[in-house]
Amino acid sequence: MSTTADVLAKCRNDYLLTGGREQRNKLAGAIDASVTSMSFLYDLAGLASGAKVSVGLEDVHVWDTNTSAKTATVQRGDFGSAPAAHAVGDLVTVNSRFSDAQILRAVNDELAALSSPSNGLYRMRSVDLTYNASLNGYDMVGVTNVLSIWQLRYKATGSEKDWPLIGKDLFKYQRDLSTSEFASGQAVFIHDYAQPGNAVRVWYRAPFDPLVTVTDNVATVTGLHAEAHDLLSIGAAIRLTAGREIKRNFDESQGDTRRADEVPPGAQLGGMRALMAYRKMRLGEEAQRLANLYPVRI
């Protein structure tokens, strides 16, 4: 998978709908982010007052429809999504079980969770500092969200192009420092000799960044290595199905008549548990991959 769209499609098709179909239409005219009327290319079968229409990353509530004109009066940016401009021919889903906006939120929640200590994944980043023999502490300018430091190396003078390793007991990372001394509030303290005026490269573990649009390249924007992209689809599917059993347990109205015999209580949770077991296995595999790439320094 290379883009956000790939992740959303895999999550929907492979784990949520599993081959099921959702009703679709297309926009007959372009709209900006503020208009409250939408026209459609095909008949409005299924698109009625109270429906949810999803276009790209925007979810829209339908107030009223005109079936002969194929138009609808709508409320833009509903269900926690943001209003946006859309082009002629953009694909529309009607009453989608899981819209792209919902899936993207779940994907970003999964990205945030992957770098937690219990899951053990991260992106490796680096920053160069300039060694000064009169300093111990170096401000981590422009660096945010450090999980931990992996290693430090300094550029040695000479034609050998050597970058000697600074021992792990000879440097220390510290956060929440006084910004009057360290503008970023964080610093690396080096208690080893390096080459004055030369670079000291700091490699550090960082969390993944969120996705914004369906055209985002997952590896470039988030920093999650390509082999682990399937975790986003699996994790998002788990998050989106976790509350569906709660919805079916509401007793304010008549429940699904199929439930007792064909879909017994807990059936949806059973499907979610299978995904959770698969996610756990995949997390272990990708954590080991990172451990091989970036082994613990003695």
Secondary structure by P-SEA (a helix, b strand, c coil): cccaaaaaaaaacccccccccccbbbbcccccccccbbbbccccccccccbbbbcccbbbbbccccccccccccccccccbbbbbbcccccccccccccaaaaaaaaaaaaaaccccccbbbbbbbbbbbbbccccccccccccccccccbbbbbbccccbbbbbcccccbbbbcccccccccccbbbbbcccccccbbbbbbbbbbbbbbccccccccccccccccaaaaaaaaaaaaaacaaaaaaaccccccccccccccccaaaaaaaaaaaaaaaaaaaaaaaaaaaaccccc
